[in-house]
Amino acid sequence: MGYWFEDPTLKALAPLALSSSIRGLTTIFNTPKIYAGFNVLPEGPVIGPTTLDALDSRCPQKRAFIVSDEFNEPSAKKAARFLESGGFATQIWAQVQPEAPIENVQECAAEINKFEPDMIMAVGGGSVMDLSKGAWISYERPDLVDLGMISPLDKLNLRQKAMLVAVPTTAGTGSESTGAAVFHDTSIGRKIPVAHDELVPDVAILSPEFTISMPPALTAGTGLDVLAHAMDAAIAPSGNDYTDPLALRAIEMVFDWLPRAYKNGNDREARFKMIMAANIAGIAFGMSGCHLTHSFGHSLGSVYEMHHGLCVGFFIPQSFQFCAKVTDKHLAICKSLDIPAPTAQEGLNNLLAKVREFLTSLNVPLALKDFGISKADFEGKLPKLVEYAYGDISCYLSPRPITAAQCEKVMRYAYEGQDIDF
């Protein structure tokens, strides 16, 4: 079975299409309408405009299908009450499985077809939002039977039946503001990334109240996802004058606020700042793209069934060391964080020392072996790790081109926790 990102022509064109010279011909800044704060889903009287104003006029039938999972069903019910106060008929489908398995996407799409909504609302973390995007595609385009073959170059013509609203309950993926989604092909145990401009939700509703229930480990994992998004975006060759300042601001916010949210989940200010940081980083990487942290992170997460944010956050040092051979854009991050950088190499060393100290403070190991992965198990699964990393579309967006042999070398270095010196 083939996937859109395995098309050799597309692989060859992707780095060129995202280069500054080509993107400079036409730059698109595509974001949803964003509502953020502790009163974005009010249950009582409100003076002035509310979130409903962005929804009511777009939904003449006022039929909202709410996608969620078992853990986030209470939040979905609150969203339903809010919509019902505005005259919407609602149905909650809280059966999303972790990592958005493709068969689970199809189950959701079948229920959406029965309800025939003019709004699909995702209330949950990254898996819920990703699955909602896939089910929305199937609802709008039942002729597209294979989500893994949807190319960024395809014309999907979505929004003929329904708008998409995203309500994140974690501060991590930024999926509420991107055209990206990742599905899980359980038949082969592989993550299937899909990226398309039309998948950017119409409205993003950021209620930090929904993130307060996250335990420390999930807070750390989702927060590291934000950091990986922002740090990738900051040095991506496809970044621009819109994405660069957003990426740098998100990095600052993660270093300032994630430790507070991790230590005290009830810190409302920290929760608010982190959900904003996730959204800002989402906008940045949604238009600049991610690269090696995600190609390696997707591979590690697929093979060892580890949390996505933990995996991509772990590979920040290796990614930056590998890319530093061809770019010094990390100096902008050093400047933003007040990290001494007399030279590009010293700046890199100081930045990564700060990143590693940050990872350690969140109880994240600095070597793959310290995750409890035995040497024999690692060696046995290394070919698959390399195959998935090198085949991931993010790999082809790297500032520095990488070979399969170099992917293997990076994995070996990461297992031992060694600096990348090639």
Disulfide bonds with the S-S distance in Angstrom:
none
